[in-house]
């Protein structure tokens, strides 16, 4: 029903920056939350940041202050600007789209994009 296509992952040095993008296509719930989760080796998947259709944002404490999530409603696209990258940011990052309000329960995931931070 919904496809999420991620881009922008790759290799960065500590202190560097990356901008992740995720474009949604298909039958998209009008009310939704789009965001990014990540999963590092040996760890559980965790929320990095998300943003509602209305623009309300949430951030994990580990990225708060150095990352910014935004979205383009017209393009059905969410962005995650990550600055001052650290080794701990290395993970597979997954884009998510979760229906909200009357659309709650409609959850979709991207295939994941690798972010590697290494010196």
Order of alpha helices (4+ residues) and beta strands (2+ residues): beta-beta-beta-beta-beta-beta-beta-beta-beta-beta-beta
